[in-house]
Amino acid sequence: MTKRLLLANSRLLLFAILMSACIKSNLPADFYGTWTVVAHREPGISAMNRDELNAWLGKKLHFSILKASLPSESCEFPVYNSETMTLQEFQSEFHFMPTSLDYTGRIIEIINISCKNAAWAAPGSTLIWLEKERLYMIWDGVFFRLQKQ
């Protein structure tokens, strides 16, 4: 009987933690789910050649409260940190104008994923949310367009 009670309490605690994470999240509701790399743009010099760039096409990324799965690795219980930038702040940070991504808005949302309470340096750990279902990942100086599945 004690094992059953402990298991039930553990499930209830996990449910409460997950629900609080959902409530506290300031990410767009459409963010969570599976995304596929469908295109890329290089604003200048990239560390990748054309074959390496094209090898990214079709790769999948998955984001949920429980796990972030990127092309090269995954993280259980990721932390998604979101910040907004103006167009000028974005250009200063990334040396690339958002208008080159066909974006005409004024505010850009940057999503950084942390894993195990530390910054995560993996392809897909820094994302740019422009608007509904317009997500880019940045890696080696390349902006990869992601499409929601």
C-alpha positions as CSV (number, residue, x, y, z in Angstrom):
1,M,0.0,0.0,0.0
2,T,2.8,2.4,0.8
3,K,4.4,1.8,-2.7
4,R,1.1,2.7,-4.3
5,L,0.7,5.9,-2.3
6,L,4.3,6.9,-3.0
7,L,3.8,6.2,-6.8
8,A,0.5,8.2,-6.8
9,N,2.2,11.1,-5.0
10,S,5.1,11.0,-7.4
11,R,2.8,11.2,-10.4
12,L,0.8,14.0,-8.8
13,L,4.0,16.0,-8.1
14,L,5.3,15.5,-11.6
15,F,1.9,16.6,-13.0
16,A,2.0,19.7,-10.8
17,I,5.6,20.6,-11.9
18,L,4.6,20.2,-15.6
19,M,1.5,22.3,-15.2
20,S,3.4,25.1,-13.4
21,A,6.0,25.0,-16.3
22,C,3.2,25.4,-18.8
23,I,1.6,28.3,-16.9
24,K,4.9,30.1,-16.4
25,S,6.0,29.7,-20.0
26,N,5.9,32.9,-22.0
27,L,6.7,31.1,-25.3
28,P,4.2,31.2,-28.1
29,A,1.7,28.3,-27.9
30,D,2.6,27.2,-31.4
31,F,6.3,26.8,-30.5
32,Y,6.0,23.3,-29.0
33,G,6.1,20.4,-31.3
34,T,8.2,19.0,-34.2
35,W,9.9,21.2,-36.7
36,T,11.9,20.4,-39.9
37,V,14.7,22.3,-41.4
38,V,13.4,23.4,-44.9
39,A,15.8,26.2,-46.0
40,H,18.9,28.2,-45.1
41,R,20.3,31.6,-45.5
42,E,23.9,32.7,-45.0
43,P,24.3,36.4,-44.3
44,G,28.0,36.4,-45.0
45,I,30.8,33.9,-44.4
46,S,29.7,30.5,-43.0
47,A,31.7,27.8,-41.5
48,M,29.9,25.3,-43.7
49,N,30.2,24.5,-47.4
50,R,27.2,24.0,-49.7
51,D,27.1,20.2,-49.1
52,E,27.1,20.6,-45.3
53,L,24.4,23.3,-45.6
54,N,22.2,21.1,-47.7
55,A,22.8,18.1,-45.4
56,W,20.7,20.0,-42.8
57,L,17.6,20.0,-44.9
58,G,15.0,17.6,-43.6
59,K,16.6,17.3,-40.1
60,K,14.0,17.3,-37.3
61,L,13.9,19.2,-34.0
62,H,11.3,18.6,-31.3
63,F,10.5,20.9,-28.4
64,S,8.3,20.0,-25.4
65,I,8.3,20.8,-21.7
66,L,9.9,17.3,-21.0
67,K,12.5,17.2,-23.7
68,A,14.3,19.2,-26.5
69,S,15.5,17.0,-29.3
70,L,18.0,18.6,-31.6
71,P,19.7,17.0,-34.6
72,S,22.9,16.2,-32.7
73,E,21.7,15.7,-29.1
74,S,18.8,16.0,-26.7
75,C,18.0,17.4,-23.3
76,E,15.5,16.2,-20.7
77,F,13.7,19.0,-18.8
78,P,15.0,21.8,-20.9
79,V,14.6,25.4,-19.8
80,Y,13.4,27.8,-22.6
81,N,14.5,31.4,-22.0
82,S,12.8,34.0,-24.2
83,E,13.8,37.6,-24.8
84,T,12.6,40.2,-27.2
85,M,14.8,42.3,-29.4
86,T,14.3,45.3,-31.6
87,L,15.4,45.2,-35.2
88,Q,18.5,47.3,-34.3
89,E,19.4,45.0,-31.3
90,F,19.0,42.0,-33.6
91,Q,21.3,43.5,-36.2
92,S,23.9,44.4,-33.6
93,E,23.8,40.9,-32.1
94,F,23.7,38.8,-35.2
95,H,25.1,41.1,-37.9
96,F,22.1,40.4,-40.1
97,M,18.9,42.3,-40.8
98,P,15.7,40.5,-40.2
99,T,14.3,42.0,-43.4
100,S,16.6,39.5,-45.2
101,L,14.4,36.8,-43.6
102,D,11.4,38.5,-45.2
103,Y,10.3,39.9,-41.8
104,T,8.7,43.3,-41.6
105,G,7.7,43.3,-37.9
106,R,9.3,45.4,-35.2
107,I,10.0,42.9,-32.4
108,I,11.9,39.6,-32.6
109,E,11.8,36.9,-30.0
110,I,15.0,35.0,-29.3
111,I,14.6,31.6,-27.5
112,N,17.7,30.1,-25.9
113,I,17.5,26.6,-24.5
114,S,19.4,25.7,-21.4
115,C,20.1,22.1,-20.3
116,K,21.0,21.0,-16.8
117,N,21.1,24.6,-15.6
118,A,23.8,25.6,-18.1
119,A,23.9,27.2,-21.5
120,W,23.6,24.6,-24.2
121,A,25.9,25.0,-27.2
122,A,24.2,22.7,-29.7
123,P,22.7,23.3,-33.2
124,G,19.1,24.4,-32.5
125,S,19.7,25.7,-28.9
126,T,19.3,29.3,-30.1
127,L,16.1,30.0,-32.0
128,I,14.5,33.1,-33.6
129,W,10.7,33.3,-33.5
130,L,9.5,35.9,-36.0
131,E,5.8,35.2,-36.0
132,K,3.4,32.3,-36.1
133,E,5.1,29.2,-37.5
134,R,8.2,31.2,-38.6
135,L,11.1,29.8,-36.6
136,Y,14.8,29.9,-37.4
137,M,17.7,28.2,-35.8
138,I,21.2,29.8,-35.9
139,W,24.3,27.6,-36.2
140,D,27.8,28.4,-37.6
141,G,26.6,31.7,-39.0
142,V,23.7,30.2,-40.9
143,F,20.0,30.9,-40.4
144,F,18.1,27.7,-40.9
145,R,14.3,28.0,-41.6
146,L,12.2,25.5,-39.6
147,Q,8.7,24.5,-40.6
148,K,6.2,23.1,-38.1
149,Q,5.0,19.6,-38.7
